Amino acid sequence: MIGAAAAGLSLLASLLVGEDCRRCPPPPTAPELEQARAGLAQAYAQANLCAPCEDSVLSKAAGAIAAGPGEGLPDPVALQRMVQAAGGGDPSPRAMLLTARDQKALARDVDLQWQPQGLDEVVGLGVFQSPWQSPWQGPRQGQQQGRDRVRLVVLSAERKVAVDPLPVRVSVGSEIRITGTLLAALHSPSVYVEGPNGIVAQIEAALTGSRFSARFEPNAPGSYAIEILGRGPRGPEVVFLKSVEVGTGGPPELPVKLEPAAQDDAVAVLDQINRERLKYGTPALSSDPRLASVAGAYAKELRELGMFGHVSPRSGDLKARLKRVGYPFRSAAENLAEGPTALEAQALAANSPAHRRAMLDPAYTRCGIGLSRTISGAGNSDVLLVEVFALEGP
């Protein structure tokens, strides 16, 4: 349990400037966040971890979510869009929403419910106070006797790339430069751009020491999604995703929240993929039980190992997994995604230009879907999705 807010903030300061911890600039003055900061500091102290630095972009996004109309967190793709709208490019921040009767209860709940991770480098906090109405009170009585409730949103991320600021909007034909530095021992940066027509292109990145640069000139108005991948011991991973608006149109609308998946989640996912392929004139993929077996086994393996990546210390990479079961292929690709449901994980994959490129590639004719699902003690679902695409043949 936590003590007073001042004690918690003192603890937070000591965590941030300790010899073994990262050094963070002091957070902005925000009295409404003091209790939440105290609870967060206590959670990291109890886990013997360094507290992350408070980040203004994530805090802006967290504040928008906390003040939003929904009772829960936005779906994963909408969360990505809200981080981008705040000026950030973190592709998959962790998120938690808490509702409490007052600031003290909120701090206690943060202490008890937030799960610190050693990879947390930056954190965003957003608080919103709104009128609360008891569910057993009628509308008139609730208006008379209602009291405030406090909503807190916590976002955290590991920054694996430092990207120079991108423009919010440019005119058609203007050059867009993407420059930055890969962090966390990553190398071989790849830059992908998806235009408003849904076509994904890989942009050549030039290396100068530890920095990379790429550029392109959009030739049509609309939204252009820019994605950066880095390669590490577990294979390629998405480290940055952000959109730039070209021309005078407005930003893209947030996606509609998905309905629950069909009875067979794997069938529902493949149906979504084929709908997208047919939309762009690409033949539908055939379901392949052998690829599904490989994908399902790898989803289970990733869950058992507690990792997320394309290269496993147990089974190697995708080509090794396919060769091990004797599957003949000319070419193959693999997408990984994680979300509350299978369809939301698929939506995250489809929102990534690099993953979307593999998903829509006309060279692939067959597909296998693998799923691994866990249910937390609080009843929250988490689905790890593996998609394997292949062109069969010697």
C-alpha positions in Angstrom: 0.0 0.0 0.0 1.1 3.6 -0.5 1.7 6.4 1.9 1.1 10.1 1.3 1.4 11.6 -2.1 4.5 13.6 -1.1 6.2 10.4 0.1 5.4 8.7 -3.1 6.7 11.5 -5.2 9.9 11.5 -3.2 10.2 7.8 -3.8 9.6 8.4 -7.5 12.4 11.0 -7.6 14.8 8.7 -5.8 14.0 5.9 -8.3 14.6 8.2 -11.3 18.0 9.4 -10.2 19.4 6.2 -8.7 22.8 5.1 -9.9 21.3 2.1 -11.8 18.3 3.9 -13.1 17.7 6.2 -16.1 17.8 9.9 -15.4 14.6 11.7 -16.2 13.7 15.4 -16.4 11.3 16.5 -13.6 7.6 16.0 -14.6 5.4 19.0 -15.2 3.5 20.4 -12.2 0.1 18.7 -12.2 -1.6 18.5 -8.8 -4.3 16.2 -10.2 -1.7 13.6 -11.0 0.2 13.6 -7.7 -1.7 10.7 -6.2 -1.5 8.6 -9.4 2.3 9.3 -9.6 2.7 8.1 -6.0 0.9 4.9 -6.7 2.8 4.3 -9.8 6.1 4.9 -8.1 5.2 2.4 -5.3 4.3 -0.2 -7.9 7.7 0.0 -9.5 9.5 0.1 -6.1 7.7 -3.1 -5.0 8.8 -4.8 -8.2 12.4 -3.6 -7.7 12.3 -1.8 -11.0 13.3 1.7 -12.1 10.3 3.9 -12.7 9.9 5.1 -16.3 10.2 8.7 -17.3 7.0 10.6 -17.7 6.4 11.4 -21.4 4.4 14.4 -22.6 3.1 12.8 -25.8 1.9 9.7 -24.0 0.4 11.8 -21.3 -1.5 13.9 -23.9 -2.9 10.7 -25.4 -3.7 9.3 -22.0 -5.6 12.5 -21.1 -7.6 12.3 -24.3 -8.6 8.7 -23.6 -9.5 9.4 -20.0 -11.8 12.3 -21.0 -13.3 10.2 -23.8 -16.9 9.1 -23.9 -16.2 5.3 -23.8 -16.4 3.3 -20.5 -13.3 1.3 -21.4 -10.1 1.6 -23.4 -10.3 2.1 -27.2 -9.6 -0.9 -29.4 -5.9 -1.4 -30.2 -6.0 0.3 -33.6 -7.9 3.3 -32.2 -5.3 3.5 -29.4 -2.5 3.7 -32.0 -4.4 6.5 -33.8 -4.8 8.5 -30.6 -1.1 8.2 -29.8 -0.4 9.5 -33.3 -2.9 12.3 -32.9 -0.9 13.3 -29.8 2.3 13.5 -31.8 3.8 10.1 -31.0 4.8 7.0 -32.9 4.8 4.2 -30.3 3.2 1.3 -32.2 1.9 -0.8 -29.3 1.9 1.0 -25.9 0.6 -0.9 -22.9 -2.6 0.6 -21.5 -4.7 0.5 -18.4 -7.9 2.4 -17.4 -8.9 2.7 -13.7 -12.0 4.3 -12.3 -12.2 5.2 -8.6 -14.3 7.3 -6.2 -11.4 9.7 -5.4 -7.7 10.4 -5.8 -6.6 8.3 -2.8 -8.5 5.3 -4.0 -7.1 5.8 -7.4 -3.5 5.8 -6.1 -4.2 2.6 -4.2 -5.6 0.9 -7.3 -2.6 1.9 -9.4 -0.3 0.4 -6.8 -2.3 -2.9 -6.8 -3.3 -3.3 -10.4 -0.6 -1.8 -12.6 2.0 -4.5 -13.6 5.4 -2.9 -13.9 7.8 -4.3 -16.6 11.5 -3.8 -16.9 11.1 -2.7 -20.5 8.9 0.3 -19.5 11.0 3.4 -20.4 8.3 6.1 -20.8 4.9 6.5 -19.2 1.9 8.7 -19.8 -0.7 9.6 -17.2 -4.1 11.1 -17.9 -6.8 11.9 -15.3 -10.3 13.0 -15.8 -12.9 13.8 -13.1 -16.6 13.3 -14.0 -19.9 13.2 -12.2 -20.8 9.8 -11.0 -24.2 8.4 -10.6 -25.1 5.3 -8.5 -26.7 2.6 -10.6 -29.5 2.2 -8.1 -30.5 5.8 -8.2 -33.0 7.2 -10.6 -31.9 10.1 -12.9 -33.3 12.8 -10.7 -32.0 11.4 -7.5 -28.6 10.8 -9.1 -28.3 14.4 -10.2 -29.0 15.5 -6.6 -26.9 13.0 -4.8 -24.2 12.1 -7.4 -20.6 12.5 -6.5 -17.5 12.7 -8.6 -15.5 9.8 -9.9 -12.0 9.9 -11.3 -10.7 8.1 -14.4 -7.0 7.4 -14.8 -5.3 6.1 -18.0 -1.8 4.8 -17.9 0.2 4.3 -21.1 3.8 2.9 -21.1 6.2 2.0 -23.9 9.8 1.0 -24.6 11.4 3.4 -27.1 13.4 1.4 -29.6 14.0 4.3 -32.1 14.6 8.0 -31.9 12.9 9.6 -34.9 13.3 13.2 -35.9 9.9 15.1 -35.9 7.8 14.4 -38.9 5.5 17.1 -40.4 1.8 16.8 -39.5 0.6 17.9 -43.0 2.4 18.6 -46.3 1.2 19.5 -49.8 1.1 17.0 -52.7 4.6 16.5 -54.2 6.5 17.8 -51.1 9.4 15.7 -50.0 9.0 13.9 -46.7 12.2 12.9 -44.9 12.4 10.2 -42.3 15.5 10.3 -40.2 16.5 8.8 -36.9 18.5 6.3 -34.9 17.7 2.7 -33.9 18.1 1.9 -30.2 18.1 -1.2 -28.0 20.8 -3.0 -30.1 18.6 -3.1 -33.2 20.1 -2.8 -36.7 19.1 -2.9 -40.4 16.3 -0.4 -40.4 13.5 -0.8 -42.9 11.0 1.9 -43.8 7.6 1.1 -45.3 5.0 3.6 -46.5 1.3 2.8 -47.2 -0.5 5.4 -49.3 -4.2 6.3 -49.4 -4.7 3.7 -52.2 -3.7 0.9 -49.8 -0.5 0.1 -51.7 2.6 -0.5 -49.5 6.1 0.4 -50.7 9.4 -0.2 -49.0 11.6 3.0 -49.1 15.3 2.5 -49.3 17.0 3.7 -46.1 20.6 5.2 -46.2 22.9 4.6 -43.2 25.4 7.1 -41.9 27.0 5.6 -38.8 24.1 4.8 -36.4 21.6 7.1 -38.2 19.3 6.3 -41.0 17.4 8.4 -43.5 14.8 7.8 -46.2 12.6 10.1 -48.3 9.6 10.0 -50.6 7.3 12.4 -52.4 3.6 11.6 -52.1 1.9 12.2 -55.4 -1.8 12.1 -54.2 -3.7 13.6 -51.4 -4.6 11.5 -48.4 -3.1 9.8 -45.3 0.3 8.1 -45.6 1.3 5.6 -42.9 5.1 5.6 -42.2 6.4 2.5 -40.4 10.0 1.7 -39.3 11.2 -1.8 -38.5 14.5 -2.8 -36.8 16.1 -6.2 -36.7 17.3 -7.8 -33.5 17.9 -11.3 -32.1 14.2 -12.2 -32.4 14.0 -11.0 -36.0 12.3 -7.9 -37.4 10.0 -5.8 -35.2 7.9 -2.7 -35.7 9.4 0.2 -33.7 7.6 3.3 -35.1 4.2 3.9 -36.8 2.8 7.4 -37.6 0.7 9.0 -40.4 1.3 12.2 -42.3 -1.6 14.0 -44.0 -1.0 15.1 -47.6 -3.2 17.8 -49.2 -6.1 19.5 -47.7 -8.2 16.6 -46.5 -8.9 15.8 -42.9 -7.3 12.9 -40.9 -8.7 9.4 -41.4 -11.7 8.5 -39.2 -11.0 6.1 -36.3 -11.9 2.5 -37.2 -15.3 1.2 -36.0 -14.9 -1.1 -33.0 -15.0 -4.7 -34.1 -17.8 -7.1 -33.2 -16.9 -10.3 -31.3 -15.2 -12.9 -33.5 -17.1 -15.7 -35.0 -17.2 -19.2 -33.4 -14.0 -20.2 -35.2 -11.6 -17.3 -34.7 -9.1 -18.7 -37.3 -11.8 -18.7 -40.0 -12.9 -15.2 -39.0 -9.3 -13.9 -39.4 -8.7 -15.6 -42.7 -12.1 -14.2 -43.9 -10.9 -10.6 -43.0 -7.6 -11.1 -44.8 -9.4 -12.4 -48.0 -11.9 -9.5 -47.9 -9.0 -7.1 -48.0 -7.2 -9.0 -50.8 -10.4 -9.1 -52.9 -10.9 -5.4 -52.3 -7.5 -4.7 -54.1 -8.0 -7.3 -56.8 -5.8 -10.0 -55.2 -7.0 -13.6 -55.3 -8.2 -15.0 -52.0 -5.9 -17.3 -50.0 -6.7 -21.0 -49.5 -6.7 -22.3 -46.0 -3.9 -24.9 -45.5 -4.1 -27.2 -42.5 -0.4 -27.9 -42.6 0.4 -24.2 -42.4 -2.2 -23.8 -39.7 -0.5 -26.5 -37.7 2.8 -24.7 -38.0 1.2 -21.4 -37.0 -0.7 -22.9 -34.1 2.4 -24.7 -32.7 4.4 -21.5 -32.9 1.7 -19.4 -31.2 1.7 -22.0 -28.3 5.6 -21.9 -28.3 5.7 -18.1 -28.0 3.2 -18.2 -25.1 5.3 -20.9 -23.3 8.5 -19.0 -23.8 7.0 -15.7 -22.8 8.4 -14.0 -25.9 7.2 -12.2 -29.0 9.3 -12.4 -32.2 9.9 -14.3 -35.4 13.1 -16.1 -34.3 12.8 -18.5 -31.4 15.6 -20.2 -29.5 13.6 -23.4 -29.6 12.4 -23.6 -33.3 14.4 -21.0 -35.1 12.8 -18.9 -37.9 9.8 -19.5 -40.2 11.8 -21.3 -42.8 13.3 -23.7 -40.2 9.8 -24.4 -38.9 8.4 -25.2 -42.4 11.3 -27.4 -43.3 11.0 -29.3 -40.1 7.5 -30.5 -41.0 8.5 -31.1 -44.6 6.3 -28.3 -46.1 7.6 -27.6 -49.7 7.5 -23.8 -50.4 8.9 -21.4 -52.9 8.4 -18.4 -50.7 6.8 -17.8 -47.3 6.1 -15.0 -44.8 4.9 -14.7 -41.2 2.9 -12.1 -39.4 2.6 -11.8 -35.6 0.1 -9.7 -33.6 -1.4 -9.6 -30.2 -4.7 -8.2 -29.0 -7.8 -8.7 -26.8 -9.5 -10.8 -29.5 -8.4 -12.6 -32.7 -10.0 -10.0 -34.9 -8.5 -7.0 -33.0 -5.1 -8.7 -33.3 -5.7 -9.0 -37.0 -6.8 -5.4 -37.2 -3.4 -4.4 -35.6 -1.6 -6.5 -38.2 -3.6 -4.9 -41.1 -2.8 -1.4 -39.7 0.9 -2.1 -40.1 2.2 -1.4 -43.6 4.9 -4.1 -43.4 2.4 -6.7 -42.2 -0.2 -5.6 -44.7 2.3 -6.0 -47.5 2.7 -9.6 -46.7 -1.0 -10.1 -46.2 -1.9 -8.7 -49.6 1.1 -10.1 -51.6 -0.3 -11.8 -54.7 2.6 -14.2 -54.7 1.2 -16.1 -51.8 -1.7 -18.5 -52.4 -2.1 -20.4 -49.1 -2.4 -19.4 -45.5 -2.4 -20.9 -42.0 -3.7 -19.2 -38.9 -2.6 -20.0 -35.4 -4.0 -18.7 -32.1 -3.0 -18.8 -28.4 -5.4 -17.4 -25.9 -5.1 -16.6 -22.2 -7.6 -15.3 -19.8 -6.4 -13.2 -16.8 -7.8 -13.4 -13.3 -9.8 -10.3 -14.0 -11.4 -12.0 -17.0 -9.5 -10.1 -19.7 -8.6 -11.9 -22.8 -5.3 -11.8 -24.7 -4.8 -13.5 -28.1 -1.5 -14.1 -29.8 -2.0 -14.4 -33.5 0.4 -16.1 -36.0 -0.3 -15.9 -39.7 1.8 -17.9 -42.2 1.6 -17.2 -45.9 3.2 -19.4 -48.5 3.5 -20.2 -52.2 3.6 -24.0 -52.3 6.2 -25.8 -54.5 9.7 -27.2 -54.6 
